[in-house]
Amino acid sequence: MSDVLDQGDVDALLAAVESGDIEESDGSEQIFSRSRRDISATEVRGYDFKRPERVSKDQMRALQTLHEAFARNFGAALSGFLRAIVEVRVATCEQMTYGDFVSGLPNPTSFNLISADELQGQMCLEISPLIIYPIIDRLLGGTSSELFIPQRPMTLIETRLIESVTNHGLTALREAWESVRELKFDISATESNPQLVQIVPPNEVVVVVGLEMKLSNRAGTMNLCIPYNVIEPVMEDLSTQNWFSVGANEKNANSRGLIEGSLSRASVSVSGILAETTMTMRDLDSLAPGDLIMTEKPTTAPVVLCVEGQKKLLGTIGTCRDKRAVRVLRRIVPTDRV
């Protein structure tokens, strides 16, 4: 049946409402739940089943932080390669369907398919012609001040020139992903019309990282599309706690090595305790030369060695090269009564 009502249906509905056959809705909502709660304080949010959010907010923040490092490395690499200042920054990081992503891309454009050695599937890197042709002009010695952007697919020569730029991007991408997993990225194919490339179904969820590139007075966009099923094996590593704890552990390991190196060169005082006992203040005050202080420790018992006042080792008294010495026997264990 048609969803559009004709004038006769509208008149019939209005007459039924006026006669009382159909009651008007009061607009109130009923919420059914196992736990009794205040309906006025309950927040109801819409959920679109066509665009499910499969990536959590923590993982999206981790992805954005990871690709911010990629943008910095890529901008620095391009600046040295082109002998000009190139600024690259992350503009957006969102999840959408692959169909929505492709429908928003220009045609023609530079659409590169990327494969990772340890991941199943392909990613795609799209670079806008607004920034591609100024880069090509710069590589060929131009100034791109009055450059015309042609609306055509790139030629073979232009494609080969852009390969050097995308290779720098893959290197920066590999360096950024090293904190999560060692991956090697390669370009498997290049296309000018994104509508002809179907790496995943149109309703599949993808993460799109939008970047802005600036070269002198020219600017353009670059989009990195990562299907969810490609990075699903590493999603646990992308959680905020695990990802930052890895960096913290590496930092702690480096700091521990520096501290151990500094402590190994520090000097400490070592002293030996022959015996210990207790006495009253009256006995201590009455001590005189020639008096004997009795202890409960046998003469054959080992000597306690203290390091900075802390009892650490057991040893025996002797001489070495006509000097008093203590030979270390072993470390003090909790069962030793010292």
Secondary structure by P-SEA (a helix, b strand, c coil): ccccccaaaaaaaaaaaaaccccccccbbbbbcccccccccbbbbbbcccccccccaaaaaaaaaaaaaaaaaaaaaaaaaacbbbbbbbcbbbbbcaaaaaaacccccbbbbbbbcccccbbbbbbbcaaaaaaaaaaacccccbbbbbcccccaaaaaaaaaaaaaaaaaaaaaaccccbbbbbbccccccccccccccccbbbbbbbbbbbcccccbbbbbbbbccccccccccccaaaaaaaaaaaaaaaaaaaaaaaaaabbbbbbbbcccccccaaaaaaccccbbbbbcccccbbbbbbccccccccccccccccbbbbbbcccccccccc
